[in-house]
Amino acid sequence: MYGQAYPDASEYPSDLSPSTQAPLSMYTVPSGQAYVADVAPVSSDDFFSKASGSHPADTVITGSKTYYIVQYNHRVALLNSADVAASTQN
Protein backbone atom coordinates (compact mmCIF):
# COMPACT_ATOMS: atom_id res chain seq x y z
CA MET A 1 0.00 0.00 0.00
CA TYR A 2 1.39 3.34 -1.06
CA GLY A 3 0.59 7.00 -0.60
CA GLN A 4 1.98 7.98 -4.01
CA ALA A 5 2.90 6.18 -7.22
CA TYR A 6 6.22 7.27 -8.67
CA PRO A 7 7.97 5.63 -11.64
CA ASP A 8 11.00 3.43 -11.02
CA ALA A 9 14.28 5.35 -10.83
CA SER A 10 15.44 3.78 -14.11
CA GLU A 11 12.46 5.36 -15.92
CA TYR A 12 13.62 8.96 -15.26
CA PRO A 13 15.81 10.86 -17.73
CA SER A 14 19.36 11.24 -16.48
CA ASP A 15 18.95 15.00 -15.95
CA LEU A 16 16.15 14.57 -13.37
CA SER A 17 16.41 13.25 -9.82
CA PRO A 18 13.97 10.39 -9.28
CA SER A 19 11.38 10.78 -6.55
CA THR A 20 11.37 7.87 -4.13
CA GLN A 21 8.54 5.96 -2.60
CA ALA A 22 8.19 3.33 0.05
CA PRO A 23 5.18 1.32 1.17
CA LEU A 24 3.13 2.88 3.95
CA SER A 25 4.56 1.05 6.95
CA MET A 26 1.59 1.63 9.25
CA TYR A 27 -0.99 0.01 6.93
CA THR A 28 -1.31 -3.43 5.39
CA VAL A 29 -3.96 -5.24 3.42
CA PRO A 30 -4.46 -8.67 4.98
CA SER A 31 -4.80 -11.58 2.58
CA GLY A 32 -8.41 -12.22 1.59
CA GLN A 33 -9.65 -8.66 2.12
CA ALA A 34 -11.37 -6.89 -0.77
CA TYR A 35 -11.48 -3.20 -1.64
CA VAL A 36 -13.44 -1.41 -4.33
CA ALA A 37 -11.61 0.35 -7.13
CA ASP A 38 -14.10 2.06 -9.40
CA VAL A 39 -11.61 2.92 -12.16
CA ALA A 40 -8.95 0.98 -14.04
CA PRO A 41 -5.42 1.04 -12.60
CA VAL A 42 -3.52 4.27 -13.22
CA SER A 43 0.11 4.58 -14.33
CA SER A 44 2.79 5.80 -11.97
CA ASP A 45 3.89 9.33 -12.77
CA ASP A 46 5.89 12.31 -11.58
CA PHE A 47 5.77 15.99 -12.53
CA PHE A 48 8.58 18.51 -12.73
CA SER A 49 7.59 22.16 -13.09
CA LYS A 50 9.53 24.65 -15.15
CA ALA A 51 8.51 27.22 -12.52
CA SER A 52 10.46 25.35 -9.83
CA GLY A 53 13.67 25.81 -11.78
CA SER A 54 14.45 22.10 -11.68
CA HIS A 55 13.93 21.62 -15.42
CA PRO A 56 13.74 23.90 -18.49
CA ALA A 57 10.19 22.80 -19.35
CA ASP A 58 7.22 21.25 -17.55
CA THR A 59 7.88 17.52 -17.68
CA VAL A 60 5.74 14.50 -16.84
CA ILE A 61 7.45 11.15 -16.34
CA THR A 62 5.09 8.20 -16.80
CA GLY A 63 6.15 4.83 -15.42
CA SER A 64 5.27 1.31 -16.46
CA LYS A 65 3.75 0.17 -13.14
CA THR A 66 0.05 0.66 -12.54
CA TYR A 67 -1.84 1.19 -9.29
CA TYR A 68 -5.43 0.83 -8.10
CA ILE A 69 -6.77 3.79 -6.12
CA VAL A 70 -8.83 2.63 -3.12
CA GLN A 71 -10.32 4.05 0.06
CA TYR A 72 -8.67 2.58 3.15
CA ASN A 73 -9.73 3.69 6.65
CA HIS A 74 -11.11 6.96 5.23
CA ARG A 75 -7.87 7.62 3.35
CA VAL A 76 -6.88 7.34 -0.30
CA ALA A 77 -4.31 4.61 -0.89
CA LEU A 78 -2.63 3.08 -3.91
CA LEU A 79 -2.19 -0.65 -4.44
CA ASN A 80 0.33 -1.91 -6.98
CA SER A 81 -1.75 -3.82 -9.52
CA ALA A 82 0.94 -6.52 -9.68
CA ASP A 83 0.45 -7.19 -5.94
CA VAL A 84 -3.32 -7.77 -5.98
CA ALA A 85 -5.83 -10.06 -7.63
CA ALA A 86 -8.53 -8.06 -9.37
CA SER A 87 -12.00 -9.44 -9.89
CA THR A 88 -15.16 -8.07 -11.49
CA GLN A 89 -18.43 -8.46 -9.66
CA ASN A 90 -21.78 -7.02 -10.66
Salt bridges, closest charged atoms under 4 A:
ASP8 OD1 - LYS65 NZ 3.21
ASP15 OD2 - HIS55 NE2 3.15
